[in-house]
Structures are given as C-alpha cells and as structure tokens.
C-alpha cells in the first residue's frame, strides 16, 4: 500500500473514532440532561404526593379502628391522591401499586431522603423514585415510577441524526485530509519519479522546491545529492577516458625507445663492431633498459591501481643532476645550454616520475629553441619551473597542448620526432603528486612550464 493511502486510511480511522466519540459524548450529555429533568419533575411530584397523603394517612392511623380498617383507609387515602405510577408500601407489604412493575424490587428505601434508580424491565426503561415516611409510628414507603422510554426513543432519533452528521463531517474531513496529504506528499511523488530517472541513468533530473518545510529541505538535499552524483559520474567518465588516452600515450611514448633498443640488439647480432663500441652500446642499452623498466613499473602501478605517487624526501640537486645527464644528448643535438638553479635542498616527491616530467619539459624546450639558447630549471619550495626562449605556443593551442596526441603543428612535430604526448605525461605526473602543471607562453618569446607541488 502506498504511503498516501496508508496515511489517508489512518486519518479516516481517526476521524471516525473522533466523530463516534463526539456523538457518544453528545448522546450521553443529552441523556443525562433528559434524566435530570425527569428526575427533577418526578421529585416535585413525589413531594406533592407525600404532602397530599400525609394528613389523610395520619387520620387513618390515629383512629381506634381495626388494622384492616386502617389498611383500607390508607389505600383509599393514597388512591385519592391520584398520581399515576405511584405505589404504597407499609412494612414489607405493598398496599397499592399503580405501576406495571414492582418498584420495591429495584429500589431499597433503606436510607433517608428521596432515592432514585434507573431500571430496564423487559426492554422498557423506567426512573424509580422513593422515600420513607413515619406516620403514627408506622413506616410507609412511597414510590413513584416514571416511564423513560420516550427519552431513549429521542436518543435513538438523535443518534441517527448524529450518525448522519458525523458521516457528513467525516466525508468532508476525509476529502480535506486527502487534499492536504496529496499536496503535502506531492514532493515525495516527484522525488520517487526523480530517483527512478536517476536509477535509469538520467543524472540531470531535479525536483522543484516549493516550500521551506521538511519536504522542501528534503528536495533541496536530494537536488544537491543528484548534483554531486552527476558531477561524480562525469568525473569518473572523464577519468576513465583520460586513463584510456593516457595508457595509449604511454604505450606510444615507450614504443620509440623500445624500437631503438631492438634495433641495437639486432645490430649487435648481425654487425661486427669493435669491442669498445660494443661495450659502449651495451652500457647505453643497459642504462636505457633499467630506466624504462623503472618507468613502466611506476606508470603501470599508477594507472592500473589508481594509487598516488610514492612520495619521499628527495635530494633536489641529485634529481636535477640526473635530469642534466639524461637530457645532455638532446641539448647537444639542438645546440642549447641547460642552466640549473635550486633554492631548496629536499622536496617530498617521487624521484623517477619527476625526473621523467622534467626530462620531457627540457626536451620540448630544446626542440622549440634555436641553437645558442638557454633552458633554465628553477627548483624552489613550490615546485619546478622550466623556462625556454624558443618559438613559444600559439594562444589557440595553449589550452590543448596537454591533451594526449594533440600537436599544434603536426608537420613540425613529426620532424622533431614528437607524438604530442610529453606534456600529457607531465600533467599526469603532476596530478599524481597532488599538484598541477601551469603553462604560460608567448609566440616568439618562449614558454614557462611550472610543476606546482602541494604544500607539505
């Protein structure tokens, strides 16, 4: 059963219970008032009866006649009062009863004053009153029985009217409650539809906020949650796409040195070389293989396990010297100098990954520079800055040069042996450290690449 139906059913039950309770209370009040009025009138009638019967009874009991004569005179005096429903009891004997019931069976006049009781006899309702009086040392019980069926008949009529009134009020109240519940639970229905849409993949679904009550706050929280889910899903999709491109980028980046190594191996197998050249070639291959092995392990761990770089306190001078050694051949090829400065001795970083990033930046600067230019590396507490004075990057390409495989000038990139992957790798390495890659460039004036590391 839906929540709306449950609440409506509960409210209907409560309305019926309240209406029934009110009707019962009103009927009880009406009955008590009716019995109270009847009792008041009956007490006045009983007092009149006692007043009228007192003198004749006194005379009947004062004479010297026999007991039978006194009894007959008492009956005559009581009948002369002419009150319907009255009864006379002397001692334990009922001398006269103008009533269809025996009142002494329902009301014991053991106390003083006027006593009363309500009785139901064979489906009929009666109000019985009685009082004892002592006349000439003779204890007499005077009863008055009043028919109360008309009270209950009126109660039945009123009960029917109250039932109809209660039903009408209940229906109107139920309609009003249903309307209020429908309006109050409207946001829940919208929330249900919205969750179904989100479950189906429509993460842009939102629900309108129409009030500032609890349901309105629930709608606001749901919208915030939906926005967070949408952003998270978009981030996961973007991350997945970037990882796929990055894996492809790494594969292409490593393809060229691996091909070179295979060719060198083939040369050693097929071409005769002096021992000195063989040893130099083998040493170079060994160094490249070790470096490639380390890089492949780092990148595969970073990409497949989605873990951050393994940060450790690293000597900045030693790192920069390794970069100088690895880029010496490229700098010599393009006729550029490498100037290294550092203002900090150690930084928390992954040495191999940062070394790869700096090597890529220096090689990119060397390819973009003219012979005789200088490339500068500056290390400080905020990270590493690589500055060249080459041809620069056009403004239209600056925002996309970190995308894998993007090349602003494909013909020039092919001439320099590039694949458009170096800056993409640098950006990912910076992100793995929790940092960013910032690029500023002016065509014809050079490029500044800043690997900004997070503060310790």
C-alpha positions in Angstrom: 0.0 0.0 0.0 1.3 3.4 -0.9 2.1 5.9 1.8 -0.7 8.3 0.7 -3.3 5.5 1.1 -1.9 4.5 4.4 -2.0 8.0 5.8 -5.5 8.5 4.4 -6.7 5.3 6.0 -5.2 6.2 9.3 -6.7 9.7 9.2 -10.1 8.2 8.2 -10.0 5.8 11.2 -9.1 8.7 13.5 -11.9 10.9 12.1 -14.4 8.1 12.5 -13.1 7.5 16.1 -13.3 11.2 16.9 -16.8 11.5 15.3 -18.1 8.4 17.2 -16.6 9.7 20.4 -18.2 13.1 20.0 -21.6 11.6 19.1 -21.4 9.3 22.1 -20.4 12.2 24.4 -23.3 14.3 23.0 -25.8 11.5 23.4 -24.6 10.8 26.9 -25.0 14.5 27.7 -28.5 14.7 26.2 -29.5 11.5 28.1 -28.2 12.9 31.4 -29.9 16.2 30.9 -33.2 14.4 30.0 -33.0 12.1 33.0 -32.0 15.1 35.2 -35.1 17.0 34.0 -37.3 13.9 34.5 -35.8 13.4 38.0 -36.4 17.0 39.0 -40.1 16.8 37.8 -40.6 13.5 39.5 -39.1 14.7 42.8 -41.6 17.6 42.8 -44.5 15.2 42.0 -43.3 12.8 44.8 -43.1 15.7 47.3 -46.6 16.8 46.3 -47.8 13.2 46.7 -46.3 13.0 50.2 -47.8 16.3 51.1 -51.2 15.3 50.0 -51.0 11.8 51.5 -49.6 12.9 54.9 -52.8 14.3 56.5 -55.3 11.5 55.4 -52.8 8.8 56.4 -52.4 10.5 59.8 -56.1 10.4 60.4 -56.4 6.8 59.2 -53.8 5.7 61.6 -55.0 7.8 64.5 -58.4 6.2 64.9 -59.1 3.2 67.1 -60.3 1.1 64.3 -59.0 -2.3 63.5 -55.9 -3.0 61.4 -57.9 -4.0 58.4 -59.9 -0.8 58.6 -56.7 1.3 58.9 -55.3 -0.6 55.9 -58.4 0.2 53.8 -58.3 3.8 54.8 -54.6 4.1 53.9 -55.3 2.6 50.4 -58.2 4.9 49.9 -56.3 8.0 51.0 -53.3 7.0 48.7 -55.6 6.4 45.7 -57.3 9.7 46.3 -54.0 11.4 45.6 -54.4 10.1 42.0 -50.7 10.1 41.0 -50.1 7.6 38.1 -47.1 5.3 38.6 -47.3 5.6 42.4 -47.0 2.7 44.9 -47.5 2.4 48.7 -45.6 0.0 50.8 -46.3 -0.4 54.5 -43.7 -2.6 56.2 -43.0 -5.3 53.7 -46.5 -5.3 52.2 -47.4 -3.4 49.0 -50.8 -2.0 49.7 -51.3 -0.2 46.4 -49.3 0.0 43.1 -50.5 2.0 40.0 -47.4 0.8 38.1 -46.7 -2.2 35.8 -43.6 -3.2 37.9 -42.7 -3.8 41.5 -40.6 -0.8 42.4 -39.5 -2.3 45.7 -37.6 -5.0 43.8 -35.4 -2.3 42.2 -35.1 0.4 44.8 -34.4 -0.4 48.5 -35.6 2.5 50.7 -33.1 1.8 53.5 -31.8 5.4 53.6 -33.3 8.7 54.2 -34.5 11.3 51.8 -35.6 10.8 48.2 -33.8 8.0 46.5 -33.8 7.1 42.8 -32.7 4.5 40.4 -32.8 3.8 36.6 -34.1 0.4 35.7 -34.7 -1.6 32.5 -37.5 -4.1 32.7 -38.4 -6.3 29.8 -36.9 -3.9 27.3 -38.6 -0.8 28.8 -36.8 2.0 30.7 -38.1 3.4 34.0 -37.0 6.0 36.5 -37.9 4.9 40.0 -38.0 7.3 43.0 -38.9 6.6 46.6 -39.0 7.9 50.1 -39.8 6.6 53.5 -42.0 8.4 55.9 -43.1 7.6 59.5 -46.7 8.2 60.2 -48.0 7.4 63.7 -45.0 5.1 64.2 -45.9 3.3 61.0 -43.1 3.2 58.4 -44.5 3.8 54.9 -42.6 3.6 51.7 -43.9 5.9 48.9 -42.7 5.0 45.3 -43.1 6.9 42.0 -42.3 5.1 38.8 -41.8 7.2 35.6 -41.7 5.8 32.1 -38.3 6.8 30.4 -38.9 5.1 27.1 -39.5 8.4 25.3 -36.1 9.6 26.4 -34.4 6.6 24.8 -36.6 7.0 21.7 -35.4 10.5 21.3 -31.9 9.3 21.9 -32.3 6.8 19.0 -33.5 9.6 16.8 -30.7 11.9 17.8 -28.3 9.1 17.4 -29.3 8.6 13.8 -29.0 12.3 13.1 -25.7 12.5 14.8 -24.5 9.5 12.8 -25.5 11.2 9.6 -23.9 14.4 10.7 -20.7 12.5 11.7 -20.7 10.7 8.4 -21.0 14.0 6.6 -18.3 15.7 8.6 -16.1 12.6 8.2 -16.5 12.6 4.4 -15.8 16.3 4.2 -12.9 16.0 6.6 -11.6 13.0 4.8 -11.7 14.9 1.5 -9.9 17.8 3.1 -7.3 15.4 4.6 -6.8 13.7 1.3 -6.3 17.0 -0.4 -3.8 18.2 2.2 -2.0 14.8 2.1 -1.8 14.9 -1.7 -0.4 18.4 -1.6 2.0 17.6 1.3 3.2 14.3 -0.2 3.4 15.7 -3.8 7.2 16.3 -3.4 7.6 12.7 -2.4 6.0 11.5 -5.6 8.2 13.8 -7.6 11.2 12.5 -5.5 10.2 8.9 -6.4 10.0 9.8 -10.1 13.3 11.6 -9.9 15.0 8.6 -8.2 13.6 6.3 -10.9 15.1 8.6 -13.6 18.4 8.8 -11.9 18.4 5.0 -11.5 17.8 4.8 -15.2 20.9 7.0 -15.9 19.4 10.4 -16.2 21.6 12.2 -13.6 20.4 15.7 -14.6 17.0 15.1 -13.1 16.0 17.6 -10.4 12.8 18.3 -8.4 11.3 21.8 -7.8 11.4 23.2 -4.2 8.0 24.7 -3.4 8.2 25.2 0.3 10.7 25.6 3.2 9.4 22.8 5.3 10.9 19.4 5.9 9.9 18.1 2.5 11.3 21.3 0.9 14.6 20.7 2.7 14.5 17.0 1.6 14.0 18.2 -2.0 17.0 20.6 -1.7 19.2 17.9 -0.2 18.1 15.5 -3.0 19.0 18.1 -5.6 22.4 18.6 -4.0 22.9 14.8 -3.9 21.8 14.4 -7.5 24.2 17.2 -8.5 27.0 15.5 -6.6 26.2 12.2 -8.2 26.1 13.8 -11.6 29.4 15.5 -11.1 31.0 12.3 -9.7 29.8 10.2 -12.6 31.0 12.9 -15.1 34.4 12.9 -13.3 34.6 9.1 -13.4 33.7 9.1 -17.1 36.3 11.8 -17.7 38.8 10.0 -15.6 38.1 6.8 -17.5 38.6 8.5 -20.8 41.7 10.2 -19.7 43.1 6.9 -18.4 42.5 5.2 -21.7 44.2 8.0 -23.6 47.0 8.1 -21.1 47.6 4.4 -21.4 47.7 4.8 -25.2 50.0 7.8 -24.7 52.4 5.8 -22.5 52.4 3.0 -25.0 53.3 5.3 -27.8 55.9 7.1 -25.7 57.7 3.9 -24.9 57.4 2.5 -28.4 60.3 4.5 -29.9 63.0 3.7 -27.3 62.0 0.1 -27.3 62.2 0.0 -31.1 65.7 1.6 -30.8 66.7 -1.0 -28.3 65.5 -3.8 -30.6 67.5 -2.3 -33.5 70.6 -2.0 -31.3 70.2 -5.7 -30.3 69.8 -6.6 -33.9 72.9 -4.6 -34.8 74.9 -6.4 -32.2 73.7 -9.7 -33.5 74.3 -9.0 -37.2 77.0 -6.4 -37.5 80.6 -6.7 -36.3 81.7 -3.9 -34.0 84.9 -3.3 -32.2 84.9 -4.3 -28.5 85.0 -0.7 -27.4 81.9 0.2 -29.4 80.1 -2.9 -28.3 80.8 -2.2 -24.7 79.6 1.4 -25.0 76.5 0.3 -26.9 75.7 -2.3 -24.3 76.2 0.2 -21.4 73.9 2.6 -23.1 71.3 -0.1 -23.7 71.6 -1.3 -20.1 71.1 2.2 -18.8 68.0 2.8 -21.0 66.6 -0.6 -20.2 66.9 0.0 -16.4 65.3 3.4 -16.8 62.5 2.1 -19.0 61.9 -0.8 -16.6 61.5 1.6 -13.6 59.3 3.9 -15.6 57.0 1.1 -16.8 56.5 -0.2 -13.3 55.7 3.2 -11.9 53.3 4.1 -14.7 51.5 0.7 -14.6 51.1 0.9 -10.9 49.8 4.5 -11.1 47.3 3.7 -13.9 46.1 0.2 -13.1 45.9 0.6 -9.3 45.0 4.3 -9.3 47.4 5.0 -6.5 49.3 8.2 -5.9 53.0 8.5 -6.4 55.3 7.1 -3.7 56.5 10.3 -2.1 59.7 10.5 -0.2 62.2 13.2 0.8 64.4 13.5 -2.3 67.6 15.5 -2.9 66.8 18.2 -5.3 70.4 18.7 -6.5 70.8 15.0 -7.2 67.5 14.9 -9.1 68.4 17.9 -11.3 71.8 16.4 -12.0 70.2 13.2 -13.2 68.0 15.4 -15.5 71.1 17.1 -16.8 72.6 13.7 -17.7 69.5 12.3 -19.3 69.0 15.4 -21.4 72.6 16.1 -22.3 72.4 14.3 -25.7 69.2 16.2 -26.7 70.6 19.6 -25.6 73.8 18.9 -27.6 71.8 17.9 -30.6 69.8 21.2 -30.7 72.8 23.3 -29.5 71.1 24.6 -26.4 72.5 25.0 -22.9 70.9 23.9 -19.6 71.0 26.1 -16.6 70.0 24.6 -13.2 69.2 26.6 -10.1 67.7 25.4 -6.8 66.6 27.2 -3.7 65.7 24.1 -1.7 67.7 21.1 -0.8 65.0 18.4 -0.5 61.4 18.0 -1.6 58.8 15.3 -1.0 58.3 13.7 -4.4 58.6 10.6 -6.5 62.1 10.9 -8.0 61.7 8.8 -11.0 58.3 10.3 -12.1 59.5 13.9 -11.5 62.7 13.1 -13.4 60.7 11.9 -16.3 58.5 15.0 -16.2 61.5 17.4 -16.2 63.2 15.5 -19.0 60.1 15.8 -21.1 59.9 19.6 -20.4 63.6 20.1 -21.2 63.4 18.1 -24.4 60.3 20.0 -25.5 62.2 23.3 -24.8 65.2 22.1 -26.7 63.2 21.2 -29.8 61.5 24.6 -29.7 64.7 26.6 -29.2 67.3 28.0 -31.5 71.0 27.0 -31.3 72.6 29.0 -28.6 69.5 29.4 -26.5 69.4 28.5 -22.8 66.9 26.4 -21.0 66.5 27.2 -17.3 65.3 24.9 -14.5 64.5 26.5 -11.2 63.6 24.4 -8.1 62.0 26.0 -5.0 59.6 25.1 -2.2 56.6 25.4 -4.6 57.9 23.1 -7.3 59.9 23.2 -10.5 59.9 25.8 -13.3 61.3 25.1 -16.7 61.8 28.2 -18.9 62.8 28.3 -22.6 63.2 31.1 -25.0 62.1 29.3 -28.1 59.2 29.8 -30.6 56.5 29.5 -27.9 53.0 28.1 -28.2 50.2 29.8 -30.0 47.3 31.0 -27.8 44.8 28.8 -29.6 46.8 25.7 -28.8 47.8 26.6 -25.2 44.7 25.1 -23.6 45.0 21.8 -25.5 48.7 21.0 -25.6 48.3 18.8 -22.5 45.8 16.6 -24.3 47.3 13.3 -25.4 48.3 13.2 -29.1 47.5 16.9 -29.7 50.0 18.6 -31.9 49.6 22.3 -32.8 51.9 21.9 -35.8 51.9 18.2 -36.9 54.5 18.7 -39.6 57.0 20.3 -37.2 56.2 17.7 -34.6 56.9 14.9 -37.0 60.2 16.5 -38.0 61.3 16.6 -34.3 60.1 13.1 -33.7 57.3 14.0 -31.3 53.9 12.3 -30.7 52.1 15.0 -28.7 52.5 13.0 -25.5 55.2 14.7 -23.5 53.0 17.4 -21.9 50.2 14.9 -21.3 52.6 12.8 -19.3 53.9 15.8 -17.4 50.4 16.8 -16.5 49.5 13.3 -15.2 52.7 13.1 -13.2 52.0 16.5 -11.6 48.4 15.3 -10.8 49.8 12.1 -9.3 51.8 14.3 -6.8 48.6 16.2 -6.0 49.9 19.2 -7.9 49.3 20.9 -11.2 51.0 21.9 -14.5 50.8 25.5 -15.3 51.8 26.8 -18.8 52.4 30.4 -19.9 53.7 31.1 -23.4 54.1 33.9 -25.9 54.8 33.1 -29.6 58.4 34.0 -30.4 59.4 34.6 -26.8 59.3 31.2 -25.2 57.4 29.1 -22.7 57.3 28.8 -19.0 56.2 25.4 -17.5 55.6 25.3 -13.8 55.1 22.0 -12.0 53.4 23.2 -8.8 53.6 20.8 -5.9 51.2 20.9 -2.9 52.5 22.5 0.3 53.8 19.9 2.8 
